[in-house]
Amino acid sequence: MVKLLVTGAAGYLGRAVAERGAADGWEVVGTHHRHAPSGVRSFALDVRDAGAVAALVLAEAPAAVIHTAYRQHGEAARAVNVDGAAHVAAAAHAAGARLVHVSSDAIFAGVAGRPLREEDPPDPVTPYGATKADAEPAVLAAHPGAVLARTSLIYGGPGVEPSPHEELALAAARGEREVAFFTDEVRSPVQVGDLATALVELAGMTTDAGPLHVGGADPVSRLEFARLIVAARGDDQHRIALVGGPAPPGRPRHCPLDSSRAQRLLHVRLRGVREVLQPRSPG
């Protein structure tokens, strides 16, 4: 059985990747920061510790690594997202392992006015986006054969554990949170199972490397995304307490990903959010 190492296996995406890898016949091992995931053999690991990362990858000798671990906020974000990603890349390269590094559409400002392609240069406007943008060349310097899988807002949909994006929209709809969902920030939300399947497919390939856009088929605003989330749970999207408005300065704007290359390369279909989040009748 071929071994797959998933960093961040306790996270929302990491758990889905581990499950998909096991279902596809990989021997899956994971890493976690604080809390071990259930259903997968996992090791506590701080990716900021280059020696610990190298020792673990050397000991486990995976054929492929999918790097999902990240930090979105806080002082540690840069060290985790940039240095940690480089450490994982260097260890994977030394072990001769395939590497799929999960990147983000947050590396773009969204000023091109069209879907973003792999050759578009990063121009981040948020601190998080800057860390993800800086991670990409660091990863490729350490592992030239790595895939940089740039993705977007991740969600589960009906019958799947809700993502943080879904939980936020549902809390706002119930009046528990005051949130303005931006009308001019456009993204390509991707269903977590579709994305996990795509990442595992990429881990099993040997020829593709560099940036690859892996987003859902439908570009939608943050407000439309929130309304779709709530409608799919059975609430009337025209009566719910969701407030829209323009994004403030310092936010990315029109950032849908052109994922046509990934869709030609992969077997999995990267469904659009309007297809997955079909409205459900209240009751």
N, C-alpha and C positions, 0 to 999 in steps of 0.2 A: 504494500500500500504506500502511495506517495504522500509525503508529509507536507502540510501547509501550515505556516505560522501566521497567526492573525494578531497583530498588536491592537491594543484597545478592545479586546474581546468582550469586555463587560459593558461597552457602550452600545448605543442604539443600533448603529450600523454594524459594529464589530460582532454583536450577537447574531445578527442576520447573516453575515458573511460566514461565521463559524458553522451555523446550521446548514447553509447552502453547500459549503465545502464538504461537510460530512455526508449530506444527502447525495452529493456527486461522487462519493467514493474516496475522498481524501482522508488521510489521517490528520486530524486537525488538532493543533496545540495553540494556546493563546497566551497573551500577556495581559495583565491588568495593573492598575495603579494602586487602588485601595481595596476594592471589593471583588472577590473572585466570581466569575460568571458560573452559572450552573450548566451542566451538560457538556462541559469541555475541560480537558486538562489544561490548567492555566498557571502561569508563574507571575508572581509579583515582580514588576520591573519599572524602574524609572528610566525612561529613554534618554534623559539628560546625562546619565552615567554611561559614558562610552565603553568603559571596561566591562560593565555588567551586560550591556547589550551584546558586545562581541563574544563574551563567554557563553551567553545563553544560545545565541545563534550557532556558534561552533559546536556546542554540546548537542543541540537538537538536530542540526544538519538538515534543515528543510529544503525541499526542492523549490519552494516558492514562498514569498513573504508578501502579505497584504498589509500595508501600514495604514491603519485607520485612526490611531491614537493622535489626539490633538488637545489643545487648550484654547478656548475662545476668548477668555478674558483673564485679566490679572497680570501681575508682574512676571509670572513664569511662562506666559504665552509664547514669547519669542524663543526662550531657551527650549521649550518643548517642541514648538512647531518648526523651528529652523534647525537648531543644533540636534535635537532629538531625531528629526527626520534624517539628517546627515549621518548620524550614528547608525541608525537602522540600515541606511543604504550602504554604508561602508561594510557593515557586518555581513549583509546579504551578498555583496559583491565578493568578499573574501571567502564566503562559503560556497560560491558558485550558484547562488539561488536567484531565481527570477524575482523581480521586485515590482509590485504594483503599489504606487504611492498615491493616496487619495488627496487631491487638491480641491480647489474651490473656485466658483465663479466670482467670489469676493476679490479676486486678484484684478478685477476690471472695474473701471469707473462707470462704464455704460454710456459713453458719449458718442458712440459710432452710429447709433440710430438704426442698427440692424443686428441680426443674430451674430454672435461672436464666434469666430473660427479659431482653430488651433494656432494659426500663424499671427494672430493679433497680439501685439505686445502688452504685457501686463501694465496697468496703471492704477494701482489700488488707491482708494480714498479713505479706508478705515484702518486702524491699527491691526486688526485681525487679518484683513486682506493683505496688508504689507508683509505680515509674517508668512502667510501662505505663498505669496509671490516670491519672497526671498528663499523659501524652502526649495522651490523648484530647481534653480541652478545648483544649489548645494547638493541636492539629491543626485542630479545628473553628473556632477563632478565626481561624486563618490561611486556612482553606479551608472555608467553611460547607457546601459541597456534597460534602465528602469522605464516603466510606463507612468506618466503623470496623468492620472484619471481625474480630470476636473469635473466636478459635479455641482449640484444646486441644492435647493431646499428639499430635505428628505422627509417623507411622510409614510404612514402605514396604510390608511384607508380601512374600509369595512372589514371586520373580522381580524384585524391586526392591531397589536398594541399601538396606541397613539404616540406619535413623536412629540417632542417639545413644541414644535410649531402647531400641531393639532391641539395640544393641551392648552396653549395660550389662546387660540381662537375660541375654543369651547368655553374657557373661563371668561373671556370677554363677552361672549354671547349670553352667558348666565348672569352678567353684571357683576362678576367677582373681580374683574380687572379692568382698569381704564387703559385702553390701548388704542392708538391711532394706526390703522393699517394703511400703508402708503398706496396711493393710487397711481403714482408715476414711477414706482420701483418694480420693474418687470423681471421675473426670473423663470426658470424652467424646472418646477418641482418634479421630483423623481420618486417613484414608489420604492420603498426600501428593499422589497424582494427583487424587483427588477434590477436595482443597482447592485445588490449583493450577487445576483447571478452573473451580471456583467463583469464584476471584479474577479469572480472565481474563474470565469471563462478566460479573462485576460491572463490570470495566473498560470493557466495551462498552455498558453501560447509561447512561442519562442522567437517570433520574428518582429513583433510590433514593439516600438519604443518611442519615448518622447511624449509630448502632450497629446491627450485624447479627450474630447468633450463627451461626457456621459450624463446627459440630462434628459428629462422627460420631454415628450413631443409638443406639449402645449405651453406657449409663453403666456403667463398670467401676471396680473398685478398682485401685490400683497393683499389688497382688499378682496379681490376676486378669489384668491386662494383661501382666505379665511372664510368667505361665504360658502365656497364649495365644501370645505371641511365640515361646517356646521350643518349644511343641507344634507350631506351624506349620513349624518347621525340622526336625521329625522326631524330637524327643526326647520321652520319656514325662514329662509334666508332674507325675506323682505321684512320680517318682524323682529329679527334679532338685534341685539344692541351692539352692532359692529359699526365703528366710526372710521371713515376714511378721510384722507387728506394728503397733501403733497409731502414728499420727503424733505426733511430739513437739510441744510448744507452739510456736506461731509458724508452723505450716503450715496451708494451706487445707484444708478438709475436704470437704463434699459440694458439689462444683462441676460437676455435669453441666449442659451448656448446652441450653436449649430452642431448637432450631434449626428449628422448624416454619415460622417465617416465611421463612427462607432457602430451605427446601425447596419452599415454594409459589412462591417468586420465581424459582428457578433451574431449569435443565433437568437439570443433573447431579444424580445421586442420591448423597447423603452416606451411604455405607454404614456399617453398624455393624462394630465390630472383630471380633465373633464370626463375622460372615459372611466377612470378608476373611481372617482368620487361622484357616482351617480346619486342624484337626490333620492332620499328615502321618505316615504310618507310618514308624517308624524303619528305617533301612537305607540 
